[in-house]
Amino acid sequence: MWLLAICSMVFAMIVLGGFTRLTESGLSMTDWRPVTGWLPPLGDAAWQAQFDGYRQSPEYQKINAGMTLDEFKGIFWLEYLHRLWGRIIGLAFAVPFAVFVYKKWVDKALIIRLSILFALGGLQGVIGWWMVKSGLVDHPDVSQYRLATHLLMAFLIIAMGLWFALDLLASPREPAPAGLRRLSSLTVAIVFVTVFSGALVAGLNAGMIYNTFPLMLGEIFPSEGFQLSPWYKNFFEDIPTVQFDHRVLAMTTFGLVLYVWWLCRAQTAAVRMRSNVLMLAVLVQVLLGISTLLLVVPIGLAAMHQAGAVVLLCTSIWLRHSIRKV
């Protein structure tokens, strides 16, 4: 139950991070104080010092020049809450974990697993600052590579936490053919790859163009795409290509889940139930993605799309965990 609560907190963290990015609040805090950063600025002098630091950033100078202190506070609070929530998750993990170890309620193998999970959480904070720093140098945007790393780490943490929780719950595992097991594992992997692709789309603001579906302004692949050299950079830095890749991966994920769902029709009731939930999750996620694109990335819908990716990952892990060798 503790691990599931941690997963829920990480889920909320991912959604809050999405709002922070979509409202362009993530670069409002230009310093990182891991130990002393619990408190927000207290008093006018502290607020002015924080604002002065922001005014040295590329985002202020190139986008928000002339912003008032009150307007700055509006973007500051989201980033502050995002960082504060990360610290709270760390405490919510560390304190019960220490009690469990002290009481000898966990064996050595589980201590190692949970220690790795805790270390990844600490590393995530470092990655978050590494990402923010990329937007404080020359350009008022974070690196899409660092954004993708930050998001994938969050997904990895919630995936591991959920898997460990399911192990501890000792939920029944049904026998299933090797092919179905491999395909369910592939489903988890393709969700991760699609999330990585979506992070590149977000980092390049690639969702703001080609807002038609299924064609991209009348073309299957936009003629403006794949113009970078060397060729492999197009998959990570060319905006038309990156959006096309995300579309293809999303449809591939949908097709794979549909096939897995069909195969699960011949399995036990428990496996069928989990596959039904997975099928529902991917349907909702596809609808959210298409709607977000057609409506040119409204903040609320885009945040729901990011949350839907977490739900899709968790349901795919839930299905994979429920089956074992015949």
N, C-alpha and C positions, 0 to 999 in steps of 0.2 A: 504493500500500500504506500509505503514511503517512496519507493522508486517510481511508482505511478504518479504520485504527487509531484515529484521532481520533473517527470516528463511533462506533466501539465504546465508546470511553471516555465519550462523551456519552450513549450508551444506558445505560451503567452509572450515570451521573450521574442520569438520569431515574428509574431504578429506586430508587436510593438516596434521591433526593428524595421518592419516593412513600412509602418506609418512614419517612422523617423526618416527613412530614405525618401518616401514619396512626398513628404512635406518639405524636403530639403533642409531638414533640421540637423543632420548628422555632423555637419562641420561647424556647428555653433560653439562647441567646446574645443579650444585649441591647445589644451594641455591635458595631461593624464596623470592623476595622482591616485595610484592603486590603494594606498593606505588611508590617506587623509581626504579622499574625495567623496566621503559619505554625505557631507553637508553641502547645500547649495550656497551661493554667495549670501552673506549676512550683512546687511547694511548697504548704504548708498556707495560707499567707497569700494566695497568688494564687487558690487555690480558694475561699477564704472571700470574697474581693473579688468574684469572679465570681458566687458564690451571693447575695451581698448585692445585687448589681445585679438579679438575677432576682427577688428578693423584693420589689422595687419594681414589678414588672410586674403587669398585670391578671390574667395567667394564674395567678400564684402566689396573689394575694390572693383571687381568686374561685373557683379550682378546686383548687389544690395547697397551700393554706395548711397549715402544719405539716409540709411535706416536709422530710426530713433532707438533710444534705449528700451522703450516699452515694446517696440516691434521686435527687438532682439530677444527680449524675455520670452516672447511667444514661441520662437524657435528653440530657445535654450532649454525650456522645460522638458520637451519631448526627449532630447538627447540625454539630459540629466536623468530622467526617469528610466530610460533604457539602461544606462550604466548602473543606476542604483538597483534596478531589478536584478541585474547580473550579480551584484554583490549579495543581494538577499538570497538568490539561488545558491551561491557558494556557501553561505551560512546554513541554509536549510539542508544542504548536503553534509557539510563537515561536522556539525554538532551531533546529529543522530548517528552518523557513521562512527564518530569517536565513542559514543555511548555503546553502540553495538559491539565494537571491538573490545572496549573495557569490560563489558558484561560477558564476553566470549559467546555471543549469540551468533557469530558468523565464523565459518571455518576459514582456513588459510587460502583455499582456492578462491573463495568469494571475496576475501579481503583484497587479493591481487586484482580481481576484476573491478571491484569498486574503486580501488586506488587509481587504476588506469582511467576510469571514468572521471574521477575527481581531477586528475592531472589534465585531462582533455578540457575540462571546464576552465581551469586556470589558463591553459594555453589559448583558449578562445578569447579571453580578455586581452591577451597580448596581440593576437591576430586582429582583434577589433581596433586597437590603437594603431597597429601597423597599417590597417586599411585607411583609417582617418588621416594619418600622416601623408598619404599619397595625394590627398586633396588640399593640403596646406602648403604646397611648394610652388607650383607654377599655374596649375589649372584648378578651377573650382569644382572638380569632379574626382571622386575616388577611382582608383584603378579597378577596371572590371575584373581583373584577375584576383585582386585582393578581396573584392566584394564576393566573388564566387567562392573563394577559400573560406571566408568568414561564414557564409551561408551553409556551405557543405559541412563545415565542422559542427554547426548547430544541428544539422540533420543527422550527422553521425552520432552525436551525443544522445539525441532522443531515440535513435534506433537502438543503440547499445543498451540504454536504460530500459527500454521497453522489452527487449529480448531477455535481459537479466530478470526483469519482473515476471515475465511469463515463465521462465525457468523456476523461479521461487514459488509461483502459484501452482506449479505442477499441473498445469492444465492438460487435459487428455490429448495425446498425439495419435492420430489415426494413421494406419498403414496406407501408403499410396505408391503407385508405380514410379520407377526412377525418372521416367520422362516428365511426369507432373512435378516431381520434386525439383528437377533441373529448371523447368519453365517457371516455377514459382520463385526460385532463386534469381533467375534472369529478370523477372518482373521487378524485384527489389533493386537490382543493379540498374535497370533501365530508368527507374524512377530517379535514382541518384544522378544519372547522366543528364536526364531532362531537367532536373533542378539546376545542375551546373549550367546548362544552356540557358535556362531562364535567368540566372544571375548575370550572364553575359548580356542578355537582352536588356536587363535593368540597368546594368552599369554603363551601357552605350546609349541608353534611351531609345533603343531600337523599336520599342513598341509605339512610338509616336509617329511612325510612318508606315505606309502600306497597310492602312486600316481597312482592308477588305478581306473577305474570306469566302471561298477557299483560295481564289486566285489573289495574286499580289498586284493590284491595279491592272488586272486583265492578263497577267502573265503567270505562268506556273513558277518560273524563276525570274526575278527581275533582271532586266538587261543591264542595270547599273551595278549588279553584284559581281563578286569575284574579280576585283580589279587590283588587288594588292599583290605585291611580290616580296618575298617568296610566297608560293601558293598557299602554304599551310596557315599563314597569318589570316587568311580570309575567314577561317572558321572561328576565329577568336576576336578579330578587330574590324572586319568589314560589316557594316551595319545591315545591308540587305541580306548578306549571306548568313549572318548570325540569326536574324529573324526567321529566315527560311529553314535553317537547321532546327530551330526550336519547334516550328510547325511540324516538321517531319518527325522529330523525336516524340512530340506529343501524340501524333497520330499512330506512331509505332507502339507507344505505350498503350494506347487505347486498344489497338488491334491485338496486342499480346494479352492484355487482361481479358478481352472478350474470348480469346481462345482458351485461356486457363479456366475461365468461368464455364465454358462449354465442357471441357474435360472433367471438371469437378461435378458435373451432373451425375456421373456414375459412381461418385464417392459417398461416404457416409453423410448423415444428416448434418453433423457438426461441420464438416468440411464444406458442404454445400452452403450452409448458412454464412460461413466466413467469405466464401467466394461471392455470394450475393452482396454482402456489404462492400467488398472490394469493387464489384461491378458498379454499384451505386456511387461509390466515391469517385471512380474514374469518369463516370457520366457527368457528375456535377462539376468536376474539375475541367473537363473539356468545355462545358457550357460557360463556366466562369472565364476560361481563357479566351474563348471566341468573343464573349461579350466585352471583356476588358479591351481587346484589340479594336473591335468595331466602334466602341464608344471613346476611343483615344485615351485610355488609361485613367479613368476616374479613380480617385484615391481609395474610396471605400471598396470598390469592386476589385481593384488591384490587390489590396490587402487581403480580401477574401480569397483571391486566387492563390496568393502565397500560403495562406492558411490551409487551403484545399490541398496543396502539395504535401503538407505535413500529414494531413488525414490520409491521403493516398499512400504515403510511405508507411504509416503505422498499420493500415489495413493490409498492405501487402506483406508486412512482417508478421502480422497476426496469422495470416493464412499460411505462410511458410513455416512458422513455428508449430503449426497444428498437425503437420504431416511428417511421417518418418518412413524408414525403409519397411518394405513388406517383410 
